[in-house]
Amino acid sequence: MHDSVIKPTTLEEAWQQGLQQGLAQVALNILREGIDIAQVAKLTGLPIERIVSLQNNDLDDQTLVKDFLELSESSLNKIWLDPQEDEAWKNL
């Protein structure tokens, strides 16, 4: 039977990728607590440019979610403005 062998470089690359993803998540969590970018860079060891990029992407994601929720609520309000319809659907 042929045993599978993981190359050391592949294992090292996977470990490094996981480490970087973890550091990025920690950086985002710290940013969300209101800590300034320079301090986040010092605490995580990530370059300031990477932290700024993470922050911008996070803000973009938050804006997309906010916009989606507002549009959804607006659409639903147009559909369910009639109390009689609400009453009719209540027991279904």
DSSP file (Angstrom, degrees, kcal/mol; ACC not computed):
  #  RESIDUE AA STRUCTURE BP1 BP2  ACC     N-H-->O    O-->H-N    N-H-->O    O-->H-N    TCO  KAPPA ALPHA  PHI   PSI    X-CA   Y-CA   Z-CA
    1    1 A M              0   0    0      0, 0.0     2,-0.6     0, 0.0     0, 0.0   0.000 360.0 360.0 360.0 145.7    0.0    0.0    0.0
    2    2 A H        -     0   0    0      1,-0.0     2,-0.3     0, 0.0     0, 0.0  -0.800 360.0-144.6 -95.4 120.2    1.2    3.5   -0.8
    3    3 A D        -     0   0    0     -2,-0.6     2,-0.3     1,-0.0    -1,-0.0  -0.634  16.9-122.4 -82.6 138.0    1.4    5.9    2.2
    4    4 A S        -     0   0    0     -2,-0.3     2,-0.5     2,-0.0    -1,-0.0  -0.634  27.0-164.1 -78.1 134.7    0.6    9.5    1.6
    5    5 A V        -     0   0    0     -2,-0.3     2,-0.5     0, 0.0    -1,-0.0  -0.982  11.0-143.9-122.9 127.2    3.4   11.8    2.6
    6    6 A I        -     0   0    0     -2,-0.5    -2,-0.0     1,-0.0     0, 0.0  -0.786  26.1-121.3 -89.3 126.6    2.9   15.5    3.1
    7    7 A K     >  -     0   0    0     -2,-0.5     4,-2.2     1,-0.1     3,-0.3  -0.399  15.2-127.1 -64.8 140.3    5.8   17.5    1.9
    8    8 A P  H  > S+     0   0    0      0, 0.0     4,-2.6     0, 0.0     5,-0.2   0.861 110.2  54.4 -56.8 -35.9    7.4   19.7    4.6
    9    9 A T  H  > S+     0   0    0      2,-0.2     4,-2.5     1,-0.2     5,-0.2   0.894 107.8  49.3 -67.3 -37.5    7.1   22.8    2.4
   10   10 A T  H  > S+     0   0    0     -3,-0.3     4,-2.4     2,-0.2    -1,-0.2   0.921 112.7  47.0 -65.6 -43.8    3.4   22.2    1.9
   11   11 A L  H  X S+     0   0    0     -4,-2.2     4,-2.4     2,-0.2    -2,-0.2   0.910 113.2  48.7 -63.3 -43.4    2.9   21.8    5.7
   12   12 A E  H  X S+     0   0    0     -4,-2.6     4,-2.6    -5,-0.2    -2,-0.2   0.904 111.3  50.0 -63.7 -42.3    5.0   24.9    6.4
   13   13 A E  H  X S+     0   0    0     -4,-2.5     4,-2.5     2,-0.2    -2,-0.2   0.913 111.4  48.6 -63.2 -42.7    3.0   26.9    3.8
   14   14 A A  H  X S+     0   0    0     -4,-2.4     4,-2.4     2,-0.2    -2,-0.2   0.909 111.8  49.5 -63.7 -42.0   -0.3   25.8    5.3
   15   15 A W  H  X S+     0   0    0     -4,-2.4     4,-2.4     2,-0.2    -2,-0.2   0.925 111.8  48.2 -62.7 -45.0    0.9   26.6    8.8
   16   16 A Q  H  X S+     0   0    0     -4,-2.6     4,-2.6     2,-0.2    -2,-0.2   0.900 110.9  50.9 -62.8 -41.7    2.0   30.1    7.6
   17   17 A Q  H  X S+     0   0    0     -4,-2.5     4,-2.3     1,-0.2    -1,-0.2   0.924 111.3  47.9 -62.9 -44.3   -1.3   30.7    5.9
   18   18 A G  H  X S+     0   0    0     -4,-2.4     4,-2.3     1,-0.2    -2,-0.2   0.896 111.2  51.2 -62.3 -40.7   -3.2   29.8    9.0
   19   19 A L  H  X S+     0   0    0     -4,-2.4     4,-2.6     2,-0.2    -2,-0.2   0.926 110.5  48.2 -62.2 -45.8   -1.0   32.0   11.1
   20   20 A Q  H  X S+     0   0    0     -4,-2.6     4,-2.3     1,-0.2    -2,-0.2   0.887 111.3  50.3 -64.5 -39.4   -1.5   35.0    8.8
   21   21 A Q  H  X S+     0   0    0     -4,-2.3     4,-2.1     2,-0.2    -1,-0.2   0.907 111.5  49.0 -64.7 -40.8   -5.3   34.4    8.7
   22   22 A G  H  X S+     0   0    0     -4,-2.3     4,-2.4     2,-0.2    -2,-0.2   0.917 111.1  48.9 -64.0 -43.7   -5.3   34.3   12.5
   23   23 A L  H  X S+     0   0    0     -4,-2.6     4,-2.7     1,-0.2    -2,-0.2   0.888 109.6  52.8 -63.6 -38.8   -3.3   37.5   12.8
   24   24 A A  H  X S+     0   0    0     -4,-2.3     4,-2.2     2,-0.2    -1,-0.2   0.907 110.2  47.6 -63.0 -41.4   -5.6   39.2   10.4
   25   25 A Q  H  X S+     0   0    0     -4,-2.1     4,-2.4     2,-0.2    -2,-0.2   0.906 111.8  49.6 -67.3 -40.8   -8.6   38.3   12.5
   26   26 A V  H  X S+     0   0    0     -4,-2.4     4,-2.5     2,-0.2    -2,-0.2   0.923 109.9  52.0 -61.6 -44.0   -7.0   39.4   15.7
   27   27 A A  H  X S+     0   0    0     -4,-2.7     4,-2.7     1,-0.2    -2,-0.2   0.917 110.0  48.8 -59.2 -44.5   -6.1   42.7   14.0
   28   28 A L  H  X S+     0   0    0     -4,-2.2     4,-2.5     1,-0.2    -1,-0.2   0.915 110.5  50.7 -61.8 -43.0   -9.7   43.2   12.9
   29   29 A N  H  X S+     0   0    0     -4,-2.4     4,-0.8     2,-0.2    -2,-0.2   0.907 111.9  47.2 -61.8 -41.6  -10.9   42.4   16.4
   30   30 A I  H ><>S+     0   0    0     -4,-2.5     5,-1.6     1,-0.2     3,-0.8   0.919 111.2  51.3 -66.5 -43.3   -8.5   44.9   17.9
   31   31 A L  H ><5S+     0   0    0     -4,-2.7     3,-2.1     1,-0.3    -2,-0.2   0.900 105.1  56.3 -59.0 -41.2   -9.5   47.6   15.4
   32   32 A R  H 3<5S+     0   0    0     -4,-2.5    -1,-0.3     1,-0.3    -2,-0.2   0.731  99.9  60.2 -65.5 -20.9  -13.1   47.1   16.2
   33   33 A E  T <<5S-     0   0    0     -3,-0.8    -1,-0.3    -4,-0.8    -2,-0.2   0.473 123.1-106.3 -83.4  -2.5  -12.3   47.9   19.8
   34   34 A G  T < 5 +     0   0    0     -3,-2.1     2,-0.2     1,-0.3    -3,-0.2   0.589  67.0 150.7  91.7  11.0  -11.1   51.3   18.7
   35   35 A I      < -     0   0    0     -5,-1.6    -1,-0.3     1,-0.1    -2,-0.1  -0.564  50.8-106.9 -76.3 139.9   -7.3   50.7   19.0
   36   36 A D     >  -     0   0    0     -2,-0.2     4,-2.1     1,-0.1     3,-0.4  -0.259  24.6-111.6 -71.9 158.5   -5.3   52.9   16.6
   37   37 A I  H  > S+     0   0    0      1,-0.2     4,-2.5     2,-0.2     5,-0.2   0.845 114.1  55.1 -58.8 -41.5   -3.6   51.3   13.6
   38   38 A A  H  > S+     0   0    0      1,-0.2     4,-2.0     2,-0.2    -1,-0.2   0.900 109.9  47.1 -61.6 -40.4   -0.1   51.9   14.8
   39   39 A Q  H  > S+     0   0    0     -3,-0.4     4,-2.5     2,-0.2    -1,-0.2   0.886 110.4  52.5 -68.7 -38.6   -0.8   50.0   18.0
   40   40 A V  H  X S+     0   0    0     -4,-2.1     4,-2.4     2,-0.2     6,-0.4   0.917 109.2  50.3 -62.0 -42.8   -2.5   47.2   16.1
   41   41 A A  H  X S+     0   0    0     -4,-2.5     4,-2.3     1,-0.2     5,-0.2   0.910 111.5  48.3 -60.9 -42.7    0.6   46.9   13.9
   42   42 A K  H  < S+     0   0    0     -4,-2.0    -2,-0.2     1,-0.2    -1,-0.2   0.907 114.4  45.5 -64.6 -42.2    2.8   46.7   17.0
   43   43 A L  H  < S+     0   0    0     -4,-2.5    -2,-0.2     1,-0.2    -1,-0.2   0.850 124.6  30.4 -72.0 -35.1    0.6   44.1   18.7
   44   44 A T  H  < S-     0   0    0     -4,-2.4    -2,-0.2    -5,-0.2    -3,-0.2   0.690  94.9-129.4 -99.0 -20.8    0.2   41.8   15.7
   45   45 A G     <  +     0   0    0     -4,-2.3    -3,-0.1    -5,-0.3    -4,-0.1   0.526  62.2 137.5  80.2   4.7    3.5   42.4   13.8
   46   46 A L        -     0   0    0     -6,-0.4    -1,-0.3    -5,-0.2    -2,-0.2  -0.562  62.5-100.8 -81.6 148.7    1.5   43.0   10.6
   47   47 A P    >>  -     0   0    0      0, 0.0     4,-1.8     0, 0.0     3,-0.5  -0.378  27.3-119.9 -66.2 147.9    2.5   45.9    8.4
   48   48 A I  H 3> S+     0   0    0      1,-0.2     4,-2.7     2,-0.2     5,-0.2   0.869 113.4  59.1 -56.2 -38.6    0.4   49.0    8.7
   49   49 A E  H 3> S+     0   0    0      1,-0.2     4,-2.1     2,-0.2    -1,-0.2   0.893 105.5  48.8 -59.3 -40.1   -0.5   48.8    5.0
   50   50 A R  H <> S+     0   0    0     -3,-0.5     4,-2.4     2,-0.2    -1,-0.2   0.891 111.3  49.6 -66.8 -39.7   -2.1   45.3    5.6
   51   51 A I  H  X S+     0   0    0     -4,-1.8     4,-2.6     2,-0.2    -2,-0.2   0.906 109.9  50.3 -67.4 -41.6   -4.0   46.6    8.6
   52   52 A V  H  X S+     0   0    0     -4,-2.7     4,-2.6     2,-0.2    -1,-0.2   0.914 111.1  50.0 -61.2 -42.3   -5.3   49.6    6.7
   53   53 A S  H  X S+     0   0    0     -4,-2.1     4,-2.5    -5,-0.2    -2,-0.2   0.918 111.0  48.5 -62.3 -44.5   -6.4   47.2    3.9
   54   54 A L  H  X S+     0   0    0     -4,-2.4     4,-2.4     1,-0.2    -2,-0.2   0.916 112.3  49.4 -60.7 -43.6   -8.2   44.9    6.5
   55   55 A Q  H  X S+     0   0    0     -4,-2.6     4,-2.5     2,-0.2    -2,-0.2   0.919 111.5  48.2 -63.6 -44.4   -9.9   47.9    8.0
   56   56 A N  H  X S+     0   0    0     -4,-2.6     4,-2.4     2,-0.2    -1,-0.2   0.912 112.7  48.1 -63.5 -42.9  -11.1   49.2    4.6
   57   57 A N  H  X S+     0   0    0     -4,-2.5     4,-2.5     2,-0.2    -1,-0.2   0.892 111.5  50.8 -64.0 -39.3  -12.4   45.8    3.6
   58   58 A D  H  X S+     0   0    0     -4,-2.4     4,-2.5     2,-0.2    -2,-0.2   0.913 110.6  48.4 -65.1 -42.7  -14.2   45.4    6.9
   59   59 A L  H  X S+     0   0    0     -4,-2.5     4,-2.4     2,-0.2    -2,-0.2   0.900 111.1  51.1 -63.8 -40.4  -15.8   48.8    6.5
   60   60 A D  H  X S+     0   0    0     -4,-2.4     4,-2.4     2,-0.2    -2,-0.2   0.920 110.9  48.6 -61.1 -44.0  -16.9   47.9    3.0
   61   61 A D  H  X S+     0   0    0     -4,-2.5     4,-2.3     1,-0.2    -2,-0.2   0.914 111.5  49.3 -62.8 -43.3  -18.4   44.6    4.3
   62   62 A Q  H  X S+     0   0    0     -4,-2.5     4,-2.5     1,-0.2    -1,-0.2   0.891 111.1  50.1 -63.5 -39.2  -20.2   46.5    7.1
   63   63 A T  H  X S+     0   0    0     -4,-2.4     4,-2.9     2,-0.2     5,-0.2   0.905 109.4  51.2 -65.5 -41.9  -21.6   49.0    4.6
   64   64 A L  H  X S+     0   0    0     -4,-2.4     4,-2.5     2,-0.2    -2,-0.2   0.922 112.0  46.3 -61.3 -44.3  -22.8   46.3    2.2
   65   65 A V  H  X S+     0   0    0     -4,-2.3     4,-2.6     2,-0.2    -2,-0.2   0.929 113.5  48.9 -64.3 -45.3  -24.6   44.5    5.0
   66   66 A K  H  X S+     0   0    0     -4,-2.5     4,-2.4     1,-0.2    -2,-0.2   0.932 112.9  47.4 -60.1 -47.2  -26.2   47.8    6.3
   67   67 A D  H  X S+     0   0    0     -4,-2.9     4,-2.5     1,-0.2    -1,-0.2   0.909 111.8  50.8 -61.3 -42.7  -27.3   48.7    2.7
   68   68 A F  H  X S+     0   0    0     -4,-2.5     4,-2.6    -5,-0.2    -2,-0.2   0.924 111.1  47.8 -61.3 -45.5  -28.8   45.2    2.2
   69   69 A L  H  X S+     0   0    0     -4,-2.6     4,-2.5     1,-0.2    -1,-0.2   0.902 112.2  49.4 -64.4 -40.7  -30.7   45.4    5.4
   70   70 A E  H  X S+     0   0    0     -4,-2.4     4,-2.4     2,-0.2    -1,-0.2   0.918 112.9  46.9 -64.3 -42.9  -32.1   48.9    4.7
   71   71 A L  H  X S+     0   0    0     -4,-2.5     4,-2.5     2,-0.2    -2,-0.2   0.895 112.2  50.7 -65.7 -39.6  -33.1   47.8    1.2
   72   72 A S  H  X S+     0   0    0     -4,-2.6     4,-2.5    -5,-0.2    -2,-0.2   0.932 112.1  46.4 -63.3 -45.5  -34.8   44.6    2.5
   73   73 A E  H  X S+     0   0    0     -4,-2.5     4,-2.5     1,-0.2    -2,-0.2   0.911 112.2  51.2 -63.6 -41.8  -36.7   46.6    5.1
   74   74 A S  H  X S+     0   0    0     -4,-2.4     4,-1.4     2,-0.2    -1,-0.2   0.914 111.7  47.3 -61.0 -43.9  -37.7   49.2    2.5
   75   75 A S  H  X S+     0   0    0     -4,-2.5     4,-1.3     1,-0.2    -2,-0.2   0.911 112.4  49.0 -65.2 -42.9  -39.0   46.5    0.2
   76   76 A L  H  X S+     0   0    0     -4,-2.5     4,-3.0     1,-0.2    -1,-0.2   0.881 106.8  56.0 -66.3 -37.4  -40.9   44.7    2.9
   77   77 A N  H  < S+     0   0    0     -4,-2.5    -1,-0.2     1,-0.2    -2,-0.2   0.858 105.3  52.6 -62.8 -33.8  -42.5   47.9    4.1
   78   78 A K  H  < S+     0   0    0     -4,-1.4     3,-0.4    -5,-0.2    -1,-0.2   0.834 115.1  41.7 -69.0 -31.6  -43.9   48.4    0.5
   79   79 A I  H  < S+     0   0    0     -4,-1.3     2,-0.5     1,-0.2     3,-0.3   0.903 119.7  39.7 -82.4 -43.7  -45.4   44.9    0.6
   80   80 A W  S  < S+     0   0    0     -4,-3.0    -1,-0.2     1,-0.2    -2,-0.1  -0.465  72.3 114.0-111.6  60.4  -46.8   44.8    4.1
   81   81 A L        +     0   0    0     -2,-0.5    -1,-0.2    -3,-0.4    -2,-0.1   0.576  55.6  89.1 -98.1 -11.5  -48.2   48.2    4.8
   82   82 A D    >>  -     0   0    0     -3,-0.3     4,-1.8     1,-0.2     3,-0.5  -0.780  60.4-159.7 -94.3 113.4  -51.8   47.0    5.0
   83   83 A P  H 3> S+     0   0    0      0, 0.0     4,-2.3     0, 0.0    -1,-0.2   0.807  92.5  60.5 -60.6 -29.6  -52.9   45.9    8.5
   84   84 A Q  H 3> S+     0   0    0      2,-0.2     4,-2.1     1,-0.2     5,-0.1   0.896 104.7  48.2 -65.7 -38.7  -55.8   43.9    7.0
   85   85 A E  H <> S+     0   0    0     -3,-0.5     4,-2.2     2,-0.2    -1,-0.2   0.909 109.5  53.0 -66.2 -40.9  -53.3   41.8    5.1
   86   86 A D  H  X S+     0   0    0     -4,-1.8     4,-1.1     1,-0.2    -2,-0.2   0.921 110.0  48.3 -58.5 -43.4  -51.3   41.3    8.2
   87   87 A E  H  < S+     0   0    0     -4,-2.3     4,-0.5     1,-0.2     3,-0.3   0.892 110.4  51.5 -63.9 -40.5  -54.4   40.1   10.0
   88   88 A A  H  < S+     0   0    0     -4,-2.1     3,-0.3     1,-0.2    -1,-0.2   0.856 114.7  41.9 -66.0 -35.7  -55.3   37.8    7.2
   89   89 A W  H >< S+     0   0    0     -4,-2.2     3,-1.5     1,-0.2    -1,-0.2   0.611  90.9  90.8 -86.5 -12.9  -51.8   36.2    7.2
   90   90 A K  T 3< S+     0   0    0     -4,-1.1    -1,-0.2    -3,-0.3    -2,-0.1   0.840  90.6  39.7 -55.6 -41.0  -51.5   36.0   11.0
   91   91 A N  T 3         0   0    0     -4,-0.5    -1,-0.3    -3,-0.3    -2,-0.1   0.356 360.0 360.0 -96.2   6.0  -52.9   32.5   11.4
   92   92 A L    <         0   0    0     -3,-1.5    -1,-0.2    -4,-0.1    -2,-0.1   0.481 360.0 360.0 -83.3 360.0  -51.4   30.8    8.4
